[in-house]
Each structure stands twice: as structure tokens, then as C-alpha cells.
Amino acid sequence: MTTRRILGAFALALCLASVANAAPQKRFNVCWTIYAGWMPWGYAQTQGIVDKWAQKYGIQIKVTQLNDYIESINQYTAGQFDGCTMTNMDALTVPAASGVDSTALIPGSYSNGNDGVVLKGQGKTLADIEGQDVHLVQFSVSHYLLARALDSVGLRERDIKVVNTSDADIVGAFNAPRVQAAVTWNPQLSTLVAMPDITEVFDSSKIPGEIIDLMVVNTETLRDTPELGKALTGAWFEVMALMKAKDAEVLDAMARSAGTTLPSYEAQLNTTALLHTPAEALDFVTSANLAETMKRVAQFSFDKGLLGEGARSADAIGVAFPDGSVNGNAKNIKLRFDATYLRQAADGQL
């Protein structure tokens, strides 16, 4: 083969590769873990609601349930998933702090008692936690809740000892006689509270709107394929409409999927402030309270060394809001609260 032909073949290969690379992504993977406010994702998948909305926009979306919450976020951060359910704090301290530009696509709910601090013994108060080993998922929202709780009674983390325990193991750990204190979220929290001689001494209803349950997606992926945002948002609010109507069949399916009873799941929903409509979610994400909450979360995260080795202050990572304002470093925005798809849903444009 002549040199000219070799160069021609090489140019053709480059051209084909360029076309292939330019082809828009059509298949997406998102993940979720069991939690009262995230059960709708499992229902939307099994009932074909996600498939219906994905087909409407000419894409495919696979929704996968994972067993370990922190591991699900780690897998998203590593690029194994295009989207993942997580809280606002974990979105900041894991993917954003790792340099993965992420968008909070859907604020589905916030914890309004779904996270709590429990102590063994009747009639205990929060002050009784002093000197205790406290089991929780270290550096998660449970850790944040503990810090807020301690502050409310004039204690500091030095007054207790944090014992890192995965969410999958915390119920088993709390069964051990030597373990006297724990912080966790539902459904594990409801299991602990149901045990004999247990007192719940603090919960997230004392800090409403600070622990936010999100569907987070990769920003670059969302920009390249906005159809992903439209399909996920549409599917989510279709299920929300069923939940707002208190459809017993839907709620029972979610309860069974969570491994609990309908009354137990309904009790968990009572402490979950679901944002049932696009308008409610839009109001929440555009409220000035959100920026203040994220400032508090960023400060806690910085104090715990969760914003990365190079972070010199709580402002190291930029967090953008729908009005264009930014908390922190505007040149290093890695977490974005986007109202684009919520507005489209609220306006009936999905």
C-alpha cells in the first residue's frame, strides 16, 4: 500500500472515530438506595414509568437499586452511573469535592424527622449522649445531624466518640449490649425506635429543609443530553402525583420493596417532606433558604476535612443556584441546583 493510501485510510479512520465520538449518548444508568423518599424510583422502574418517559425522548434509562448508600455515591463519582440519589451534603462532599461537576436535578423531599439520634434507656435526653460511643455513617448527613444536635445542648464532638458504621450494619451493631447510641435514617431509624427501652432524643424536624433528598446527575451528561433531565423529571412527578393521591396500591408496593409494612412505610412518609408537585420543588430550590443551608453544610464539611486536601476554606467549592448566584468559588463550580426541568414540568412542557 502506498504512503498516500495509508494516509488516506488513517484520515478515514479518524473521521469515523470523530463521528462515533460525536454521536449522542442514548443509554443511561442511574442508581438509588432504599430510603422512604427514594422508593418512588424503584416503583417508577418496575412499573415501566421510567421506560415510558425515556421512550418519549428517544433514550434508554436503567434504574438500579444498590444496597450500600455511600458505595452508590462512590460508584456515581467514579463514572459508573450517570445519576444517583444522595443528600445535598453528600453531593458536595463526594462527587463535587472529587471534581465531578454535578447537578441537583430533582429535590424530591427533605428530612422532617426521617433522621434521628437514639439512645438506649427510657426517659433519656440528648445531654445523656455525653461520653458515649455514637455509631453512625461517618461524614454523612447523620454526622451532620449529630453536630447540629450537639450544638443545641452546648456539646461538641470531642464530648462523644464517633464509631463509623455502614447504614447496612447499623441495626445489627445497635443490638449489641455495649452500643448505647446511634444516629441513622429511615428505614433503619424506625427499626431502632421500635426496640424496647429506646429514646429518640433528636431528629431532623428540628432542622427542617437542611437534609435534602436529591436525584443528582452528571452535569456534562445532562448538558449533552437534556432529554435525560426531562425523562427523569417527568417520571418522578408522575409517581409523585400517585403518592399525593395516597394511592394505597402504589404505597403498598413501595413498602414491600422496602421490606416493611404499609403502616410502617406510611409512618416514614409522615416524617418525609415530599415535594409532591413541580411547583413545590421549584419554590424550594429557588428559595433563599437553600443558599443559607448550603453555607452551613459547606462549613461543617470543611471543618471535617471533606472538601478535598486543597480546600483552604468552606468556600473552596462553588455551589450555583437557579438565580445565578454562587456560594464559594465561582471559578470552581462543582455542584449546581438547576430549576430548568422543574420549570418545564411546572409549566406542563415536558
Secondary structure in CASP SS format (residue, H / E / C, confidence):
PFRMAT SS
TARGET T0000
AUTHOR 0000-0000-0000
METHOD secondary structure of the structure
MODEL  1
M C 1.00
T C 1.00
T H 1.00
R H 1.00
R H 1.00
I H 1.00
L H 1.00
G H 1.00
A H 1.00
F H 1.00
A H 1.00
L H 1.00
A H 1.00
L H 1.00
C H 1.00
L H 1.00
A H 1.00
S H 1.00
V H 1.00
A H 1.00
N H 1.00
A H 1.00
A C 1.00
P C 1.00
Q C 1.00
K C 1.00
R E 1.00
F E 1.00
N E 1.00
V E 1.00
C E 1.00
W E 1.00
T C 1.00
I C 1.00
Y C 1.00
A H 1.00
G H 1.00
W H 1.00
M H 1.00
P H 1.00
W H 1.00
G H 1.00
Y H 1.00
A H 1.00
Q H 1.00
T H 1.00
Q C 1.00
G C 1.00
I H 1.00
V H 1.00
D H 1.00
K H 1.00
W H 1.00
A H 1.00
Q H 1.00
K H 1.00
Y C 1.00
G C 1.00
I C 1.00
Q E 1.00
I E 1.00
K E 1.00
V E 1.00
T E 1.00
Q E 1.00
L C 1.00
N C 1.00
D C 1.00
Y H 1.00
I H 1.00
E H 1.00
S H 1.00
I H 1.00
N H 1.00
Q H 1.00
Y H 1.00
T H 1.00
A C 1.00
G C 1.00
Q C 1.00
F C 1.00
D C 1.00
G E 1.00
C E 1.00
T E 1.00
M E 1.00
T E 1.00
N H 1.00
M H 1.00
D H 1.00
A H 1.00
L H 1.00
T H 1.00
V H 1.00
P H 1.00
A H 1.00
A C 1.00
S C 1.00
G C 1.00
V C 1.00
D C 1.00
S E 1.00
T E 1.00
A E 1.00
L E 1.00
I E 1.00
P E 1.00
G E 1.00
S E 1.00
Y E 1.00
S E 1.00
N C 1.00
G C 1.00
N C 1.00
D E 1.00
G E 1.00
V E 1.00
V E 1.00
L E 1.00
K E 1.00
G C 1.00
Q C 1.00
G C 1.00
K C 1.00
T C 1.00
L H 1.00
A H 1.00
D H 1.00
I H 1.00
E C 1.00
G C 1.00
Q C 1.00
D E 1.00
V E 1.00
H E 1.00
L E 1.00
V C 1.00
Q C 1.00
F C 1.00
S C 1.00
V H 1.00
S H 1.00
H H 1.00
Y H 1.00
L H 1.00
L H 1.00
A H 1.00
R H 1.00
A H 1.00
L H 1.00
D H 1.00
S H 1.00
V C 1.00
G C 1.00
L C 1.00
R C 1.00
E H 1.00
R H 1.00
D H 1.00
I C 1.00
K E 1.00
V E 1.00
V E 1.00
N E 1.00
T C 1.00
S C 1.00
D C 1.00
A C 1.00
D C 1.00
I H 1.00
V H 1.00
G H 1.00
A H 1.00
F H 1.00
N C 1.00
A C 1.00
P C 1.00
R C 1.00
V C 1.00
Q C 1.00
A E 1.00
A E 1.00
V E 1.00
T E 1.00
W E 1.00
N C 1.00
P C 1.00
Q H 1.00
L H 1.00
S H 1.00
T H 1.00
L H 1.00
V H 1.00
A C 1.00
M C 1.00
P C 1.00
D C 1.00
I E 1.00
T E 1.00
E E 1.00
V E 1.00
F E 1.00
D E 1.00
S H 1.00
S H 1.00
K H 1.00
I C 1.00
P C 1.00
G C 1.00
E C 1.00
I C 1.00
I E 1.00
D E 1.00
L E 1.00
M E 1.00
V E 1.00
V E 1.00
N E 1.00
T H 1.00
E H 1.00
T H 1.00
L H 1.00
R H 1.00
D H 1.00
T C 1.00
P H 1.00
E H 1.00
L H 1.00
G H 1.00
K H 1.00
A H 1.00
L H 1.00
T H 1.00
G H 1.00
A H 1.00
W H 1.00
F H 1.00
E H 1.00
V H 1.00
M H 1.00
A H 1.00
L H 1.00
M H 1.00
K H 1.00
A C 1.00
K C 1.00
D C 1.00
A H 1.00
E H 1.00
V H 1.00
L H 1.00
D H 1.00
A H 1.00
M H 1.00
A H 1.00
R H 1.00
S H 1.00
A C 1.00
G C 1.00
T C 1.00
T C 1.00
L H 1.00
P H 1.00
S H 1.00
Y H 1.00
E H 1.00
A H 1.00
Q H 1.00
L H 1.00
N H 1.00
T C 1.00
T E 1.00
A E 1.00
L E 1.00
L C 1.00
H C 1.00
T C 1.00
P H 1.00
A H 1.00
E H 1.00
A H 1.00
L H 1.00
D H 1.00
F H 1.00
V H 1.00
T C 1.00
S C 1.00
A H 1.00
N H 1.00
L H 1.00
A H 1.00
E H 1.00
T H 1.00
M H 1.00
K H 1.00
R H 1.00
V H 1.00
A H 1.00
Q H 1.00
F H 1.00
S H 1.00
F H 1.00
D H 1.00
K C 1.00
G C 1.00
L C 1.00
L C 1.00
G C 1.00
E C 1.00
G C 1.00
A C 1.00
R C 1.00
S C 1.00
A C 1.00
D C 1.00
A C 1.00
I C 1.00
G E 1.00
V E 1.00
A E 1.00
F C 1.00
P C 1.00
D C 1.00
G C 1.00
S C 1.00
V E 1.00
N E 1.00
G C 1.00
N C 1.00
A C 1.00
K C 1.00
N C 1.00
I E 1.00
K E 1.00
L E 1.00
R E 1.00
F E 1.00
D C 1.00
A C 1.00
T H 1.00
Y H 1.00
L H 1.00
R H 1.00
Q H 1.00
A H 1.00
A H 1.00
D C 1.00
G C 1.00
Q C 1.00
L C 1.00
END
